[in-house]
Amino acid sequence: MAATDARTLANDLATRDDAALARLFAARRVSPSASWADAFDAAEQLLDAASIGRALTTLTADEVAALEAAVGTGALPAGPERERLHELALVDDAGAVWDAVADALAQTPRVVPPASPERPPADPDAAAAERAFAAVSALADVLHETLAAPLSRIGAGSLGAADRRRLIEAGAVPDADAADEIVDIAERAGLLSADGRTLLVTPAGVEWLRTGTLSRWAEVATRLLDALPSGVRGRAGGWMPPTEWTGAYPYDPSWPAQADALAALLRRWAITGPAGTPTAWSAPSASGGDLDLDALIALLPPEVDKVFLQNDLTAIAPGSLAPHLDVRLRSMARRESRAQASSYRFTAETLADALTAGESAESLRAFLTELSLTGLPQPLAYEIDRSASRHGALRVGPDGEARTRVTSDDPALLRTIAVDQALRPLGLIPDGEALITRSSPDTAFWMIADARYPVIAVDADGEHRTLDRHRLGTPPEPAPDPIDVYADLLARLRAAQSGDADAAWLGRELEQAVRARATLVVAVRLPDGTEREFTIEATGLGGGRLRGLDRNVDVERTLPVSSITRVARA
């Protein structure tokens, strides 16, 4: 690394504002706890071979090409590549490449991409639309399964094998690859979020479930495309198809695997076809325009808003049921088949769950009557009334003094739950005509409900209150502002800034020479205005004077630092 480069870069860094410095440090992956004392420390570290090597992995193919061309021609012409490379401190403000960067380019091998596999032919638009519909349906089913029981992840961050199998057995996804890709898509779209090693549906995911099929597809597609890295984006604002992603990041050894994973997600979501080319409705977006949703909706199966209710306590949707109706129907019936003509089954348990979630016999009958093409069958009406008549036989609510009270008009039912081994963790004990527990009302309610007793939650006044047991995830926190991340480091660099950069650099060079007991050629301006050079072994620095052994005459010399005009290693 040339000392003049480090000095020039230090001066460059001193002219940047805090926001620009913070962006640079973040892009170059500088540790916020770096022990840099001044801009010269920062410049030396940014020109270190390891630091430059990390920076090269972030460069796109266009940026690498511009940098390599500049090594041969002397400087980059004005343009976005030059601006980006200067922001990364890989070239000076005139576009000239630092010597250390040129050396790193010469010594760092490019990543050799794997051989491209033989690509299958493009599928017809109708088949691609069917894939889009299947992906949307699969993601909706995954979210429903996650609402019922959160998904787990292993240490590497991938979906746990047990939950992968659960999704397959539930019919939400056809195979393990689909499970991994659909869950990855949901995370990237903000519909699932991680809480430790658990994946939860976010509030955005709940809202997504209430939208139509086309809106569901478009929202996720937009988020996937917006998150594509800059190296695969076109200059017109679009994106390159995966067939052109090879070599997008020439110095990043992890890029081929990342590219394959991203391409699989676009293919799964029918943004691209099996061959990696954009589908008919995605092609305008690749060129910098908008998704052509009219082209997609013309090929999607139409949504229906009616079902056939049957005497065997099932409901048959003669097509793709409108999502908002599907969500509510699932709250009172178990979905059994996931073809375009879906079926749902009502049971005493599913109806009890609906009543627990806040439905009433009247609201259930009204919704199903409106939804049905065949009216409300007598067996289903009877089951609704029977479930409603039993529901609420047990009431759970607060009792003050951090206790929960369980009451009922049926003393025998209270005696039954008091000895139920499944409820033993609650520690229910008699208190007059009720039972009390130290567990919270919500905990007691859900344990009793899970044991399949007809229970409702009430408030302190005995009024019915609805509980939602779905534990929702929080959206990912936005990335912290780099200025906040590097506040301490920036403050230290600013405090060390001097109005005389040349004097600061000279002081730094002399301090380093003294520590290394280096031999220097020191030019000193004499009182008569002439200059004289001394070759000395630096031994001390203090009081504004440099001390050292003059090797030519073997005497100790003391030179005033203010008179030194230049220094070079001997």
N, C-alpha and C positions, 0 to 999 in steps of 0.2 A: 504494500500500500504506500503510495507516494505521500510524503508529509504535506506537500503542497495541496494535494487533493483533500486531505482531512481538514487542512486549514480553510480551504475554499468552502467546503461543505459546512464547516462550523459557522462561517460567516453567513452562509445561506440560511442555516437553521435559525440564526439569531434574528433574521429579518422576517421569519414566519410568525403569524399570530398563534395564540394558544390553540385555537380550533384546528388550524392546519397541522401544527405539531402533533396534537392528539390523534388526528386522523392518520398521520404518518406512523406514529408509534403503534397504533392499532393494526394498521395494514402490514407492518413489518413484524408484528407479534412480539413487541418489546414487553418485557415484564414490568408491571407497574412498580415493582420493588427494586428496579435497577438502581445500582449505586452510583450513577453518573453524577459527577460534581458540577460539570459545566458543558457547554456546547461542544467543546473539543472532545470530551469523553464520548458524547453522543455520536459525533462524527466518526471517531475511530471505530466505535462498535458497529455503526451502520455500514462501514466499509470493511468489516471483518468478513472473511470468506464464508463462515458458517451462516452469518446473518444474510449475506447476499444469496447464498444457496437457498435459504428459506423463501426469500423474496422471489427468486426465479420460479418457484413452483406455483406462484399465484398469477404469473403472466400468461396472457392469452397468446394464441399463435400469431396474431397480428402484432402484438406488442413485442414478442420475441423477434419477429422478422425485422421490425423497425430498429430494435436495439442492435441486432447483428449487422444491419446495414450501416448503422451509425459508426460502428467500430471500424468499418472499412472506409467510410467517407469523411469521418471526423465529427459530424454532428447530425442530429435529427432535424428535419425541416419542421416548421410549426405545424401543429395538428393535434388531434386527440391523443395519439400515442405518446408524443413528446410531453404533453401536459400530464398524462398519467404517470409516465416514467419519472418525471421531475417530482411529482407528488410523492413517489415512492423513494426518492433520493437515490435513484440509480443513474441519473444524468444531472449535469449542472443546469443552471437556468438558461444557458445557450444551447442545450441539447447535446453537449459533449459527454461521452461516456467516461465515467471514472476508470482509472487503470485497474482497480481491484475488480470492478464489474466485468471489464473486458477479459481479465484473467479467468474469472469464474465461468464466463461463457465458453472460453476455450477449453477449460478443464472438466466441465460438467457434461456428462453424456445425456443426450436426449432419451426420453422414454421410447422404447420400441413397442408400438401398439401390437396387440395380438392379431393374428390373421383374421380377417373378416369371414364369418361363417356364410355359407350359402343361404341366401335369403329366400323365403317362400314368396310365391306370387302375391300381389295385392288382392285383398278380398273385395267382393262387390259391395256397393254402398249399403245394400239391404243387410248383408251379413255384418258389416261394421256397425250399423245401427243396432242390430241385435246384441252385439258385444257391449255397446254403450248401455243399453237397457239392462243387460245382465249385471254389469258392473255397478250401476246405480242401485239395483235391487240388492245386490250382495252387500254393498256398503250400508244400506238401510238396515238389513238384517243383522249385520255386525254391530251397529249402534244399538239396536234393540237388545241383542244378547248382552252387550256391555252394560246397558242400563240395568238389566236383571242381575248381573254379576260382573264386576270389573275384571278386565283382563290383566294378566300378569306378564312381566318381562323378566328374562334372565339377566345375569350380569353384563352380557355383551350388548344388551339393549333389544334383542330380538324377542319375538313373541314366544312365551313359554309353550312347551310341547303339549301340556295338558289342555291349555286353552286353544291351541291350534286344532287339536283333536275335537274339542267341544264345538268349535265353529263348524267343523266339517260334519260332525254327527248331527248337528242341529239343521244342516242343510243351508247354512248361510253362505258357505263357499264350497266349491267343488273339490279343492285339493289344498295341499300345504302351501304351494307357491301362491295360489290365489289368496289364501289367508294372510300371508306375509305382505303381499303387495297391497291388498285392500286396507289393511291396518296402517301400512306406511302412508298410503294416500290420505287416509283419514287424519293422521297426525300432521302431515304437511299442509292439509287444508284447514287445520285448526278445529276439526270436529272431535278429535280425541286429544287428550293431553296427559302427560306423565305426572304422576304423584309418587315420587320414589320409584319403586319397581311396579307400580300399578298404573294401568291405563284407564282413564275415566272419560265419559262423554262430556263435552263442554256445553255451556249454554248455547253456543252457536250450533253445536251438533243437534241439540233438541229442536231448535228453530228450523234447521235444515230438514229434519224429518217431516215437518209440517208443510213443506213446499212441494210443488209439482215435479214430475220426473225431469222435464226439460230444465227447470230452474236448478234442480239438484245437480244435473250434469254440468251445466254452464258455470255454476259457482265453483265447483271443484276444479274444472278444467282451467278456469281463469287463474285460480290460485296456484295451480301446478305450473302453468306457463309463466306467471309473474315471478315465480321463485327460481326459474332457470338461471344458471350462472352466466355471467357476461360473455364468457368465451364461446357460447353457443347461440348468441343473439346476433341478428343481422344488423347492419348499419341503419336500415330503414325502420328499426324498431320491432321487427318480427323475430323469428327464431329459426335456426337451422334444423332441418330434420335430422334425426339420429344417425342416418346414413352418412352424414357429413361431420360427425362429432369426433372422429378419430384424429388425434393430434391437436385437439382444441387447447390443451395445456401441455406443451411439449416437455416441460421439466417436472411435471407432477406425476410421480409414480403411482399415486392412488387414483388418478383420473380414469384410466380404462375401466376399473371396477365401478366407479361412480357413474360413468357414462352408461354402462350396461344396466345398472340399477334404475337410473332415471328413464332410460329408454323403455324398460319393462313397465314402468308405471304409466308412461304415455300410451303404450300399447294396450295395457289393461283397461285404461279409461277411454279407449277408442279415439284418442287424439291422433294417433298414428295407426297405420295398419301393420300387419305381420311383417311386411318388408321394410318398415321404418319410415315410409312416406306418409305425409299428412292425409287424413281422411278428407272427404269432400267438404265437410263443415269446418274443418280446422285449417285448410289450405289458405284462406284469406288471412287468418291470424299469422301464419308463418311468413306472409308477405308484408306484414306490418298493419293489416286491417283488423277487423273484428271477426269473431266466430260467426259463421253463417248458421244461426240456429234454425232458420226456416228450412234449410236443407235437411237438418236432423229431425225436426219434429214431423216432417212429411213422412218419415220412415219409421218413427216410433209407434208402437201399438197404442191405440187410443185408450184413454183412461175412462173407466166407468164409475158411476156414482150410485149403483144399485147392486144388491146381491139377492140370491135366492135363499131364504130361510127354510130349512127342512125339518121334518118331524123327528129326525134322529139327532137333533140338537147340533146341526152343522149349518154353516153358511157357505155358499158357493158364489164367488165373484166371477161373472162371465167374461172377465178381462182383467186388465190392470186396474185395481181399485185406486181411486184418487188417494194420494198419500195422507191427507188430513183425515179421511174416513178410515183408512187402514190403521192409522195410529190409534184412533179411538176404539175401533173394533178389537184391536189387539189388547186393549186394556180390560176387555171382558170375555175374550175368547182366545184360545190358543191356535195360532196359525199352524196348519198341518202340512200343507203343500205350498211350494213356492214357484209353481209354473205361472204362466200368464193368467190361467184360470185358477186362482188360489182358493183354498178351502180353510175354514176356521171351525173349531169345535168349542161349544159351550159346555162347561162342567160346573158342578157346585162350587169347586175351588176357584175357578176363574171368575164366576159371578161374585163370590165372596170377596175376591181381590178388588173387583170393580167397586163394590159397595164400600170396602175399606178405603179406597182411594177417593171417595166422595160422591159416587153415584148413588141414586136412590132407585127404588122399583119404578117410580114414575119416569125418571129420566132415562132409564134403560128401555122401558117400553116405548117411550116417545122416539128415541133415537132409532131403535130397531124397526119400528113401524114405518118411519120415514125412509129408512134405508132399504127396506124389503120390497121386492117385486111380487111377493106372494103373501103379504100380510104377516102377522105374528102367529106362528103355529102354537096350538094349545099346549103341547108338551114344554115348549120353551117359556111360554107365559107362566105355566105352573111352576117351573123351576125357578124363575125369577121371583115369584111371590113367595115360594118356600124359603129361598135363600134370604130374602128381605125380612121375612117374619122371624127368622132365627138370628139375623144380624143385630148386633147391639145388645145381646143378652148379657155381655160383660162390658163394663165401662171402666176405662183407665184414665185417671187424671191426677193432678197435683193435690197434695194433702197438707201443704205447709210443712215447716220444719224439715225441709229437704227430703220429704217422703212422698211416696206415690200410693194412691188408694185404688183398689180394685173392688168394684161393687157390682151387684146383680140382684135381680128380683127372684132368682132361683138359688136358694141356699145349697142345693145338691150340686149345682155347677161350681159354686165356690169351693165346696169340699173336694170336688174332683181336681180342680187345678192346683189346690193346695198340696196335693200328694202326687201330682204329675212329675215324674222324674226329669222330664225334658225342661221343666220350669224350675228345677231345684236351684240353679244359680241365682234366681231372683230372691230367694230367701223369704218367701211369702209367709206371713204369720197372721193369725186372726186378730182383728181389732173390732170388737162388737160384731156387727152384721157385715163386716167387710174384711178384706185382706190388705195388708200394707207391706211395702218393700222399700228398701233404701235405694233401689235402682231408680233412674230417671223415668219419667212418664213415657218418653219415647222408647227407651230400651225395653221397659216392661210391655208396652203395647206390641212392639214388633216380635218379641219372643212369644207372647201369647198368640199373636196372629199366625206366626210361623208354625205353632203347634196346632193350627187349624181350629181354634176356638172362635166363636162369633163375637168379636170384640170391636169396640169403637173407642176412639180417643175423645176425651171431653176436657174442657178448660176448668178453671177454678169455680166457675158458676154452674158447671154441669152441662154446658152447651157443647154440642158436637163440633169437633174441629177435625179438619182433614190434614193428614200427614203425607208427605212425599218422601219415601225412603230412598229415592234415587240420589246417590251421592255424585254430584257433578264436579267435573274438573275445572280448574281455573285456566283461562287462556294463558299461553306462555307470556312471561313478562317481557316487555320490550327491552332490547339491548340497552345497557346503560350508556349514557353519553360519554364518549371517550374523554372529554374534558374532565368529567368527574372521576373517571377511572385513573387518569394520570395527573390528578391535581397536585399531589405531593411532588412528583418528579418535575412537573412544569414549574412549580414554585421554586424548587431548588435551582433549576437552570436559569430562571429569570433573576434570582438573587445573585447568581455568580456572574451575570452579564456585566461587562465593563464597557465604558465608552471608548476605550482605546483597545481595539481588537488586536492590533499588532503587538502592543506591549503585553497583552494577556497571553498571546501565543508564545512570545519569546520567554516569558516567565515559565510557562508550562514546559517548553523545550529544555530550559536550563534545569528545572527541577528534576525532570526525567534523567537528564545526563548526570546529575550529581548522584542520584540514587543508583545508577548503573556504573558510576565512576568511569564514564565514557570519555573518550578523547575527542575533543572538538576543535574545529578551526573557527576561531572567533574573530570577526572584523570589528575594530574599535575606532571610533572617530576621535582623533586627537584634537587638542585645543586649537591647533593651527588650521583645522578644517580638513586635514588629510586623514586617510584611513591606513591602519596597519593591522595585519593579521597575526594572531598568536595561535600556536597549536598547544593546547593545554589539556591535561587530564583533570576534569572537573571534580573538586573535592568538597566544596561547600558553597552555600548560597544563603545570604542573610544581610540585613542592613543595607539592601540595595546594591550589594557587591557580590561578584562571582569570584571565588577563590579556586586556584588550580595550579598544578605543577606544569611549568613550561618545559616540554620535552626537549626543545632545541638547545636550551642553555641550562637546564636542570636547576631552575630556581622557582620558588613559589611566587605567583603573581596574584594580585587582587585587582579586578577590573570593575569599574562602575557600570552597573547594568544599563543605566540611562545612556551610556555612550556606545553600547553594543548595537551595531547596525544589522548584522546578520550572523547566523550560526549554521554550521554544517558539521556532520559527523566526519571525522577524519578517516 
